[in-house]
């Protein structure tokens, strides 16, 4: 859907899926036993590894980046690498921070 809307010259669809998956992983990391203990470790691992691991597309990211390099689109290669890395780390942090912020507001 994202690729159709924004084109396939740059892998926007893969970036979108990876950022959303990273946000979800951040949320479930913060809900797990080490933080707020809102869910058990089995559920946490199932969502983080099973669902998010299947949903996010690191292999697609790798292939699309390789294809961009093979086509000589070096600016897009680095935009994809840096954009994906920074966006996914930021999304993971935002998901984690959102849960911690909400849980601290409930305690007040």
C-alpha positions as CSV (number, residue, x, y, z in Angstrom):
1,X,0.0,0.0,0.0
2,X,2.8,2.5,0.9
3,X,4.9,1.5,-2.1
4,X,1.9,2.0,-4.4
5,X,1.2,5.5,-2.9
6,X,4.8,6.7,-2.8
7,X,6.5,4.7,-5.5
8,X,9.1,1.9,-5.5
9,X,12.2,3.9,-6.3
10,X,12.9,4.0,-2.6
11,X,11.6,1.1,-0.3
12,X,9.1,3.2,1.6
13,X,6.8,0.2,2.3
14,X,9.6,-1.8,4.0
15,X,10.7,1.2,6.0
16,X,7.1,1.8,7.2
17,X,6.7,-1.9,8.3
18,X,10.0,-1.9,10.1
19,X,9.3,1.3,11.9
20,X,5.8,0.1,13.0
21,X,7.3,-3.2,14.1
22,X,10.0,-1.4,16.0
23,X,7.4,0.7,17.9
24,X,5.5,-2.4,18.8
25,X,8.6,-4.2,20.0
26,X,9.4,-1.1,22.2
27,X,5.9,-1.2,23.7
28,X,6.1,-4.9,24.5
29,X,9.6,-4.6,25.9
30,X,8.3,-2.0,28.3
31,X,5.3,-4.2,29.3
32,X,7.5,-7.1,30.1
33,X,8.7,-8.5,33.4
34,X,11.8,-6.3,33.6
35,X,9.8,-3.1,33.5
36,X,6.1,-2.8,34.4
37,X,5.3,-6.5,34.5
38,X,2.0,-5.9,32.8
39,X,2.4,-9.1,30.8
40,X,4.2,-12.4,31.3
41,X,7.4,-13.4,29.6
42,X,5.7,-15.9,27.4
43,X,3.4,-13.3,25.9
44,X,6.2,-10.8,25.6
45,X,8.4,-13.2,23.7
46,X,5.6,-14.4,21.5
47,X,4.7,-10.9,20.4
48,X,8.3,-9.6,20.1
49,X,9.9,-12.6,18.4
50,X,7.0,-14.4,16.9
51,X,4.7,-11.7,15.6
52,X,7.1,-8.8,15.2
53,X,9.9,-11.0,13.9
54,X,7.6,-12.3,11.2
55,X,6.1,-8.8,10.5
56,X,9.3,-6.8,10.2
57,X,11.3,-7.3,7.0
58,X,15.0,-7.1,7.6
59,X,15.6,-9.5,4.8
60,X,13.6,-7.3,2.4
61,X,15.5,-4.3,3.7
62,X,18.8,-6.1,2.9
63,X,17.8,-7.2,-0.6
64,X,16.3,-3.8,-1.5
65,X,19.5,-2.1,-0.3
66,X,21.6,-4.5,-2.3
67,X,19.5,-3.9,-5.4
68,X,19.9,-0.1,-4.9
69,X,23.7,-0.6,-4.7
70,X,23.7,-2.9,-7.8
71,X,21.8,-0.1,-9.7
72,X,24.4,2.5,-8.6
73,X,21.8,4.4,-6.5
74,X,24.3,5.2,-3.8
75,X,22.4,8.1,-2.3
76,X,19.3,5.9,-1.9
77,X,21.5,3.1,-0.4
78,X,22.7,5.4,2.4
79,X,19.3,7.0,2.9
80,X,17.8,3.5,3.3
81,X,20.5,2.4,5.7
82,X,20.6,5.5,7.8
83,X,16.9,6.2,7.6
84,X,15.9,2.7,8.6
85,X,18.4,2.5,11.4
86,X,17.6,5.9,12.9
87,X,13.8,5.6,12.4
88,X,13.6,2.1,13.8
89,X,15.7,2.9,16.9
90,X,13.6,6.1,17.4
91,X,10.3,4.1,17.1
92,X,11.5,1.4,19.5
93,X,12.4,4.1,22.0
94,X,9.1,5.9,21.5
95,X,7.1,2.7,22.1
96,X,9.1,2.0,25.2
97,X,8.9,5.5,26.5
98,X,5.1,5.7,25.8
99,X,4.4,2.7,28.0
100,X,6.6,4.0,30.8
101,X,5.0,7.4,30.7
102,X,1.5,5.9,30.7
103,X,2.3,3.6,33.6
104,X,3.8,6.5,35.6
105,X,0.6,8.5,35.0
106,X,-1.5,5.7,36.3
107,X,0.5,5.5,39.5
108,X,-0.1,9.2,40.4
